[in-house]
């Protein structure tokens, strides 16, 4: 892979060095609280998040609640699209191929 998300979002010089040696781009996220939003309040964090990151948002999402995907994600997509956001992959955003050959065999 050409991209690396640091485990738990934690990185230091050792992690940066490991990514550099593998010619990987280190991709931390901007926002991780969307998975903590109760399913009954899907937009509670979206507006502050989109105002804090007006140009891009890289959100980390987990299935904390069984209904997170079905209740929060559709509302999140609609809300952010209405604010002018376009959804793309990280590699599309950076304009790079997400995969690369790491050996000659």
N, C-alpha and C positions, 0 to 999 in steps of 0.2 A: 504493500500500500504506500501511496505517496503522502498520505495524511495520517496524523496520529493525534487522537484525543487523549490527553494525559489522564491516567486513572484517578478517579475522584476529583478531577479538575486541579489536582496538585502538581506543580512542576517547579523545578529548581535547576541549577546549573547542570546537574548530572542528567536530568531528563532532557534538557535542551541539547546537551552534548550527544546523548544517545540518538536523538532525532536527527541532529546534524550529521552524525556518522552514517546514518542510513538514508541521508538525503530526503528526509521527511519534513513536511511542514507541520509544525505544532499547532493544533487547532483547539484552543480553549473556548468555552461557551461564555456568552454574555449574561445569561439569565437562566436560573434553574428552579425558580419557585412555582412555575406553572403546575408542576405535579403536586404541589401542596394545597392547591385551591380546592375547596370542597366542591363536589359535583353540582351542588345547588347554586353556586356562585361563579359560573364559568368566566365572566368578564372582569372579575374583581382585580386581577393583576395585569390584565392586558393593556389597558389604557395607560397606567403609569409606566409599564414596560416600554410601550411604543413611544411615549414621550421622552423617556430617558435615553432611548437608542433610536434617534430619528432616521438614521441612514441604514442600519442593518440590525438584525436580531439573530443571534445564534442561541437557540433555547435548548436546554437539556430537559427532556421529558421522561418521566418514569410512570409506571402504572401503580401509583400509590393506592388509588381506589379502584375497585373493579370496574367502575363506570367512567373512568377518566377519559378513555379514548372516545367513547360514544357521546359523552356529555360535554366535555370541555373542548376537544379538538375542533369539531365543526364550528362552534361558536368562535373559537380563537381564529380560525382561518377566515371566517366571514368578517370579524371585527378588524383584523389586520389588513385584509384586502380592501375594506372600506376606507382605511386610512392611507391606502396607496401602496402597500407593500406587495411585492411579487415574491412568490415562493420558488426557490431554486435550491439545488444541492450545494454543498460547500465547494465542491470542485468546480461547479458552474460559476459560482460567485468569484472564485479565484482565477478562473480561466485556465485550469490545469487538468490533466488526466489524473483520475483518482488512483489509477493502478500503474505500476511500472515493473519492468523486469529487474529482478534482483540477482540473477545468475545467468550464466551462458548455457546452462544445460537444460 
